Structure formats: structure tokens, C-alpha cells
Amino acid sequence: MTSRTRSHEAWARFYILNERNEPVQVDDHGEWSRWMEENDPVFRRTVLEAAGSTVTTRFRGVSEAAPVDTPLFITRVAGMSDPGENRSYGASSLEAALAQHERVVQQLLRGELARKGPE
């Protein structure tokens, strides 16, 4: 019988961040787990009390092996009054993810995100 960890490893690649916050692939799931426990993968969290929502940008650290890489940085909108408006947006770099975070926050402040995704 195959363990859940083993089956997960078969379809995923694991990454940690180096000192410049750039993803580096690691082969050892244990090394990845330790890094995730010892480091805070959240880079920015913005609570928009008036909108009742939160925007969080974090390092995911896991990518599907094929056919297309999964973005390693995720910006999530949570707490919207319409659950269908809670969304996630991926980015391949921290710089792109933080820029996306700011765009999403600004669109929420202007009341635009419910009508469309981030530009």
C-alpha cells in the first residue's frame, strides 16, 4: 500500500525559498516540510474591514509535475459576501505576486473586483 506522502510526491515538486526569496527545488519532502514549519510563507495580508474581506499572498511551495507548472505564489481573496467572489490568483515570482496583491486590494477598495478579476 502506498502512503499518502508517497503518492503526493509522485505528482508534485517541492520548493523552498533562498535568501533572495527565490524558489529552489528540493528533492526531500522532509526538508520541504521542515522549511515550511520554520518559515512563515505569508508575505502580505491585507484586511479590508469595510469590505469584510482579506487578501493574502503566500508562498505555496508545491508545483504539479506536469504538464504545466503550478504557480508557487498565490494571492487569495477570502471573506467576500458572495462566496463566488472569493478567488485565488497565481504568480511565478514573489515580485509578480506582490504587484498582483496590490492590484487586487486597490480593485476591492474601488469595488471593482466583484465585476472582474485583477487587471
N, C-alpha and C positions, 0 to 999 in steps of 0.2 A: 504494500500500500504506500502511495506517495504522500508525503506530508504536504500541508498547505503551503509552507515556505518553499519547498522544492518546486511545486507546481507554479507558484508565483515567480520564482526565479527563471523558469523556462520561458516566460513571455515578457520579462521585464529586464531593463538595465538600471543600475543604481548609481546615483551621483551624490557627491558631497561638494562643498564649495571650498575653493582655495582661499588664500589670504586676500585676494583681489575680488572675492565673491563671484568667481567664475566656476562653472560646473566642471568637475573632474570625475570621470567614470571610475568606479571601484568594482572589483570582481567579488569581493567578500560581502555577503549580506550582513554579517555581524558587524563589520566595520561601518557600513551604512547605518545600521540600527544604532550603534554607539554614537555616531556623529549626530544623528537626528535627536537623540536623547540629550546630548551635551550642548547643543546649539539651538538657538531659537530660530526657526525657519520663517518667522513672520518679519517682514521688512517694514511694512507700513499698515496701520489700521486707522481708519477714519470713521468716527461715529457721527452720524448726521441725525441729531436728536429730532429736529423738525420733521424730517422725512421718516424717522423711525427705522433707519437702515444703517448698516455698517458695510464699509468697503475694506477688504483685507487683501493684501498682496503678500504672498509667501512663496518660498522655495518648496517645490513638490519633491524633487529628488528621485523620481521614478519615471522612466520612459518606457513605453511599449517597444519591444524589439523590432517590430516590422508591421506593416510596410512603411509607415511614416512615423517619425519620432513624435512623441507626445511633448508638448511644451513643458519645460521644467519649472517655470514660474507661472503662478496662477493668481489672477485678481478675481475675487468673488464679491458679489453684491448679495447681502442677506438682510432679511427683516422687512422687505417691501410689503405693503398692504396686500397687493395681489401676488400670491406665491409664484405665478408665472413670470413675474418681473425679476425674480431672484436669478441672477445669471453668473456664469463664470467665463473668464477670458484668459487665454493662454498667451505666453510670450517666451521667446527663446533666450532672452538675456535679462538680467536684473534691470539694466538701463531702460529697456523697452517696457518691462513690467511696471516700473515706477512712473514712466511717462503715461502709460495706459491708466494706472491708478488715478493720476491727477485728472486725466480727461474724464474718467467715469465720475469722479467726485464733482467736477465742475458741471457735468451734464445733469447729475442729480440735483445740484443746487439750483440749476435753471429749470428743473422739472422736465428735462428732455429725454432722459434715459428710458422712461416708460414707453415713449413713442418709437425709439430706435436704439440700436446698440451704439457703442462708442465709435467715434469717427477715427 
